[in-house]
Amino acid sequence: MDRMRGLKQDDADWRGARTWSLVFPAGEDVDQVLEAAHREFLFENALNPFRFPSLRVMEEEVVEMTADLLNAPEGARGCMTSGGTESILAAVKAARDHARVERNIAEPELLVPASAHPAFIKAAHYLDMPCQRIELADDLRADLDSARQLVGPATAMLVASAPNYPHGLIDPVEELASLAAEHNAFCHVDACVGGFILPFLEKTGVPLPAFDFRVPGVTSMSADVHKYGYATKGASVVIHRDAHTLLNHQAFFFDDWPGGMYGSLAVAGTRPASAIAAAWAVMNYLGEEGYLERARVVAQTSAALKAGISAIDGLRLVGDPPASLMAFCSDQYDMGAVGDVMDARGWHLDRQERPPALHMMVTPNHARIVERFLDDLRFAVSSHGESKGKSARYN
Ligand SMILES: Cc1ncc(COP(=O)(O)O)c(C=O)c1O
């Protein structure tokens, strides 16, 4: 324990609201709920739902609640996975196999916006699928002309992000989904980061474009409980509009070995029970009202940060991010150097490219540091922002 605590000394201070990604703190009460759920289900294994029916019930309820949140229609089915990357891999696999089996496409293709998460490129790589990248329009959302040029008879899945990680922008989901439908292709909305914040921001009155299953051509979605669902790591949900896709194209069943029937819905075999239990516990503990309360804080904090950053001479937001993810850049300052000064002051902002920018995901925990952060940012810009070329690049 001493050694562990010693090692931790150099870790980022997420509790102190110094990080802008990776951890999504929602309050000490939530921490306690998560710890209790972990303790209760520390040792069980979600590999076999017949041995631990409690886990099957909790997983089903997490998926049902998420499906409700994303306005999935009756008959939609999904499962929990270890995180956004696994949900995406599972959805892409389902699309590939659907295209092969039901559309007779020998080499199904994936079509993803240039700003989509690398998990899609990873999935294409693992699943040996050609992957085309949709260019970004001037507003930095997926460009529809580029998508129209790339989509074709071999397209298995077209992707839209709600929102994307780099800029926090929501792709034109309605248009992309209808383009996919015209070509009988699937349309996956990656709401890994948005799935548990956009629906609540919308309810608090933040104007958002349609991004979920209400859009007819959307066939699947991913939403991470371990991001704005405020669960501990290892909890995401992937949902298909059509249960058939989950069971026939995503799931894997095998019995041609001495060990009897083996089956899994996504990639993992053995799965930690505690991740499922913690996700279930936090969703039930917070309920819609708890998420709404936190979304109000996130909306106010995001608005204050956006206004504060935009008011600093020489800085501007990248695009027009509608929710709680944002990046800011400059035509004048070296953003790497600005980031270095912020690092020296104890803030951890991820670096970005095209344009060079610093990145933020706002959690309820950031409400109390807005002024301190903006003071340090003003200092960073005025003191070191122009020392071009000297910055270190790391995320
Ligand atoms: C938009 C988006 N999609 C997918 C992922 C991948 O999620 P994970 O890191 O849980 O695998 C992320 C992670 O930040 C993300 O922001």
The ligand as an SDF file (V2000), in Angstrom:
LIG
                    3D

 16 16  0  0  0  0  0  0  0  0999 V2000
  -16.3980   10.3780  -28.9620 C   0  0  0  0  0  0  0  0  0  0  0  0
  -15.6620    9.1990  -28.3580 C   0  0  0  0  0  0  0  0  0  0  0  0
  -15.8620    7.9710  -28.8380 N   0  0  0  0  0  0  0  0  0  0  0  0
  -15.2410    6.8870  -28.3360 C   0  0  0  0  0  0  0  0  0  0  0  0
  -14.3390    7.0030  -27.3010 C   0  0  0  0  0  0  0  0  0  0  0  0
  -13.6260    5.7800  -26.7930 C   0  0  0  0  0  0  0  0  0  0  0  0
  -13.9920    5.4800  -25.4910 O   0  0  0  0  0  0  0  0  0  0  0  0
  -13.0800    4.5660  -24.5140 P   0  0  0  0  0  0  0  0  0  0  0  0
  -11.8410    5.3630  -24.2370 O   0  0  0  0  0  0  0  0  0  0  0  0
  -13.9720    4.3620  -23.3410 O   0  0  0  0  0  0  0  0  0  0  0  0
  -12.7520    3.3020  -25.2050 O   0  0  0  0  0  0  0  0  0  0  0  0
  -14.0960    8.2750  -26.7550 C   0  0  0  0  0  0  0  0  0  0  0  0
  -13.1550    8.4620  -25.6530 C   0  0  0  0  0  0  0  0  0  0  0  0
  -12.8720    9.5420  -25.2350 O   0  0  0  0  0  0  0  0  0  0  0  0
  -14.7760    9.4020  -27.3040 C   0  0  0  0  0  0  0  0  0  0  0  0
  -14.5660   10.6380  -26.8210 O   0  0  0  0  0  0  0  0  0  0  0  0
  1  2  1  0
  2  3  1  0
  2 15  2  0
  3  4  2  0
  4  5  1  0
  5  6  1  0
  5 12  2  0
  6  7  1  0
  7  8  1  0
  8  9  2  0
  8 10  1  0
  8 11  1  0
 12 13  1  0
 12 15  1  0
 13 14  2  0
 15 16  1  0
M  END
$$$$
